[in-house]
Amino acid sequence: MKLGAFVLAILFSVVLSRPASARCGPEAQEWVRRCAKAEAVPMSLGGCPAGVAIVEVPTAALSVELSRAPKGFRRVGAFGLSPIGDFADWKLEPAARRQAFDALAACVEREPPEALLTREGAPAAPSSPIARIPWLFVVAAVLAAFVAFSLRASLRSIGLGTAAFIAIVLARRASTAATFFHQNGQGPDWIAAALRGDAGEYGPGYPELFGWIATRARRPDLAVFVAQELLAATVPVAGFLLVRAVGASRAVALAVGALLTLDPVLVRLARSESYFATIVALLFLAAALLTTAFAETARAPRLTATVGAALLIAQAGRIHPLAWVPCAMVPLVLLTLPGRGRAREASGVALACAVASTLWVLPTMRAALGGALGHGFLPGARALFVERLWPFALALAIVGGLAMARVTRALALPVGVVAFTTVIAVATNVVRADAPVIRSSYLHLFAPTVLAGLAVLARWQATLWLGLVAAVAHAALDRSTTVLPTDARELAFALEWRETLPTDAEVAALQRVGDRVLTLPLFPGRTAATVALSRVGDARFTRPARFYVRTSLCATPEGAPLCAAFESTHTLRPVSRRTFEARASLPWLPLPPHPIEVVVFAVE
């Protein structure tokens, strides 16, 4: 009966949480229908993820990506067309596939697909925002509260936990200012996604969690910063509960809580919009819920805890594809629990939790893997996995050696969990070419499982001292990776100067050129609106209050001519300015070596 209720709950939640397909709009759908009719080739619109549109030709087993990006398999006017997939030699592909591609190119040449893509290459936005409600998170919170009530936590424990939570928030506020995190100046794009309720192929998780507060706030980005800060403050508390549940002493648990509070990367993430912070918090909460309920001395409703943890893991998996692998590692924390004869039970519960989470995330995974996002990342991820296959052999050798040496389960399982999770984290790090802080942020997603295993090993004094040395080294190394890049500093400056502009003003700025992006935190109706610079350096103002921002993109070789063209044809009066050190957020998009001045002008 309980198993049947569990399965029904999963299926019901899958139906409720099924994400809407990427919104392309009726005009885009109509464009594809006209093209299919004119060329007598069956076509359909597969989706409109960020910056592209996907057109499907089922009879030729072909998916084509359309975008305004400067690169493309074939350029037709201002648009690039690229077949999605691995094609070693296009000339050797079946004639039907090549003809279908040519037919789509002919449509683009005959009728430019303006309905599919906006001027700046963004996806055609839905006509009205999509209302998102964080049902998974809300239900998980209710279930977690029920588990806590069942454990009969004392008022003293609740008071200490609340005091620790408040202290964590205050300590992080005192050490770091809130600002955007996402590299390449794209942090405000995630706030915009929360406002419209649609993050495209990345998944509905971020709008689900933050859309309800962003749409109700006068300054949606600042509201998301606060919500993120509060959610991230649960990480040290959850870390404390996690390591205590697996048998670590109170001293070790307090040390883990302090480390998670002061960790430079976690502090930087907590004071931002970053989805990394959101995912880390959800996974820590899930791990703490599982281990606390399944601890040897606990008397908690374990089925309730399993469903709650699965919901938290699923919510994390619906935020971004980078969360999928770390989500799969979380149930392994059950294998680190002490007690004889628990391995089989823990394995079964871990499997049930993983299956339930996957079912809730499955629609999101299908949308991402079947679109441009999946086709862009999968080949590199597959190559990375093969390239780093040797660590898997090392992990298997460690676990096998422990088994052959007949080491007690108290040591074998924690070592195996730590080794396996670490190897998986390294082998699946698809952001390895990004800035060090991005690479470190991804590895932090595996922290709940690794910490659970290390906490068990901390019973041995030598391991404890080794862990303390590693923690200090980790904090010192991460501190050097959290120096703000130019785009983050520039966006922090934008949060200041936007408050001096009237809400009915228009701001012209270069926000995208080539692969470089700098999205200003301006949201029409709440702040001044943005006006994009055209490809010849012009801007179409429609309001009398006009401003122009010389962004850091104007200092790049790609952007300098456009900014110079605008500035040479308008009378400008400086309003505010700030100079920043040149520090690129993406290693492959370097900035000029000299300081960069950002200036806000009034257009007269």
Secondary structure, DSSP 8 states (H G I E B T S, - for coil): -HHHHHHHHHHHHHHHH--------HHHHHHHHHHHHHHT---EEEE--TTEEEEEEGGGTEEEEEE--S--SEEETTEEEEE-S--S-GGGS-HHHHHHHHHHHHHHHHS--TTTB-TTS-B---SS------HHHHHHHHHHHHHHHHTT--HHHHHHHHHHHHHHHHHHHHH-------GGGTHHHHHHHHHHT--GGG-SHHHHHHHHHHTT-SSHHHHHHHHHHHHHTHHHHHHHHHHHHTT--HHHHHHHHHHHHH-HHHHHHHTS--HHHHHHHHHHHHHHHHHHHHSTT----HHHHHHHHHHHHHHHHTT-GGGHHHHHHGGGGGGG--STT-HHHHHHHHHHHHHHHHHHHHHHHHHHHTSHHHHHHHHHHHHHHHHT-HHHHHHHHHHHHHHHTT--HHHHHHHHHHHHHHHHHHHT-TTTTS-HHHHHHHHHTTHHHHHHHHHHHTTSHHHHHHHHHHHHHHHHHHHHH-S--HHHHHHHHHHHHGGGS-TT-EEEE--EETTEE------BTTB-EEEE--TTS-----SSSEEEEE-GGGGSTTTHHHHHHHHHTS-EEEEEEEEE----SSTTS---SS-EEEEEEEE-
